[in-house]
Amino acid sequence: MGILRDISVIVLAAGAFVFTLVPLALSGVLVYGVWRLLKHENLPTWLRRGREMLTAGLSTVELVMDRVTRPIFAVQTACATVEGWIRGVRRGGIDRWRRERGC
C-alpha cells in the first residue's frame, strides 16, 4: 500500500507542476510579446490610435447627449419660469386680499 501512496503523491505533484507551468509559460509569452512590441515601437502607435478612436467616440457621445438633453432642459426651465410667475401672481393677490380684509 505504501508504494501506491507514493506513486499517487508523485502523480499529484506532477499535475500541480503542470498546472503551475502553463500559466507561468503564458505570462512569459505575454511579457516577451509586450517587450518585443515596445522594442519595435509598434505598441505606442497602437495605443495612440486607440486613444484617438476612444476620444472620437467620447466626443460623439457627448454631442449626442447634449442634443438629446437640450430640449428637456429647455422645457424644465420654461415650466419653472411659468411656475414662478404663477406663484408671484398668487402671492401678490393673496397679500392684496389680506391687506384689504385687515388680516
C-alpha positions as CSV (number, residue, x, y, z in Angstrom):
1,M,0.0,0.0,0.0
2,G,2.9,2.3,0.7
3,I,4.0,2.1,-3.0
4,L,0.6,3.2,-4.3
5,R,0.5,6.1,-1.9
6,D,4.0,7.2,-3.1
7,I,3.0,6.9,-6.7
8,S,-0.2,8.9,-6.2
9,V,1.8,11.7,-4.4
10,I,4.2,11.8,-7.4
11,V,1.3,11.9,-9.9
12,L,-0.4,14.7,-7.9
13,A,2.9,16.7,-7.7
14,A,3.4,16.3,-11.4
15,G,-0.1,17.6,-12.0
16,A,0.4,20.5,-9.8
17,F,3.7,21.2,-11.6
18,V,2.0,21.2,-15.0
19,F,-0.9,23.4,-13.8
20,T,1.6,25.9,-12.5
21,L,3.9,25.7,-15.5
22,V,1.1,26.5,-18.0
23,P,0.2,30.0,-16.5
24,L,3.8,30.7,-16.0
25,A,4.6,30.0,-19.6
26,L,1.6,32.1,-20.8
27,S,2.7,35.1,-18.7
28,G,6.2,34.7,-20.0
29,V,4.9,34.7,-23.6
30,L,2.8,37.8,-22.8
31,V,5.8,39.7,-21.3
32,Y,8.0,38.7,-24.2
33,G,5.3,40.0,-26.7
34,V,5.0,43.3,-24.9
35,W,8.8,43.7,-24.8
36,R,9.0,42.9,-28.5
37,L,6.3,45.4,-29.3
38,L,8.0,48.1,-27.3
39,K,11.3,47.4,-28.8
40,H,9.9,47.8,-32.4
41,E,7.8,50.8,-31.4
42,N,4.6,49.2,-32.5
43,L,2.8,49.4,-29.2
44,P,2.8,53.2,-28.8
45,T,1.4,53.6,-32.3
46,W,-1.4,51.2,-31.4
47,L,-2.1,52.9,-28.2
48,R,-2.1,56.3,-29.9
49,R,-4.6,55.1,-32.5
50,G,-6.7,53.5,-29.8
51,R,-6.7,56.7,-27.8
52,E,-7.7,58.7,-30.9
53,M,-10.6,56.3,-31.6
54,L,-11.8,56.5,-28.0
55,T,-11.6,60.3,-28.0
56,A,-13.6,60.5,-31.2
57,G,-16.2,58.1,-29.7
58,L,-16.4,60.2,-26.5
59,S,-16.9,63.4,-28.5
60,T,-19.7,61.8,-30.4
61,V,-21.4,60.5,-27.3
62,E,-21.1,63.9,-25.6
63,L,-22.5,65.6,-28.7
64,V,-25.5,63.3,-29.0
65,M,-26.2,63.5,-25.2
66,D,-26.1,67.3,-25.5
67,R,-28.6,67.3,-28.3
68,V,-30.9,64.8,-26.5
69,T,-31.0,66.7,-23.2
70,R,-31.1,70.2,-24.5
71,P,-34.9,70.1,-25.2
72,I,-35.6,68.5,-21.8
73,F,-33.7,71.3,-20.0
74,A,-35.5,73.9,-22.1
75,V,-38.9,72.5,-21.2
76,Q,-37.9,72.3,-17.5
77,T,-36.6,75.9,-17.5
78,A,-39.8,77.1,-19.1
79,C,-42.0,75.3,-16.7
80,A,-40.0,76.6,-13.7
81,T,-40.3,80.2,-15.1
82,V,-44.1,79.9,-15.6
83,E,-44.5,78.4,-12.1
84,G,-42.5,81.2,-10.6
85,W,-44.7,83.8,-12.4
86,I,-47.9,82.0,-11.1
87,R,-46.5,81.9,-7.6
88,G,-45.8,85.6,-7.8
89,V,-49.2,86.4,-9.0
90,R,-50.9,84.3,-6.4
91,R,-48.8,85.7,-3.5
92,G,-49.4,89.2,-4.8
93,G,-53.1,88.5,-4.9
94,I,-53.2,86.9,-1.5
95,D,-51.2,89.7,0.1
96,R,-53.6,92.3,-1.5
97,W,-56.6,90.3,-0.3
98,R,-55.2,90.1,3.2
99,R,-54.5,93.9,3.3
100,E,-58.0,94.7,2.1
101,R,-59.5,92.4,4.8
102,G,-57.2,93.6,7.5
103,C,-55.7,90.1,8.3
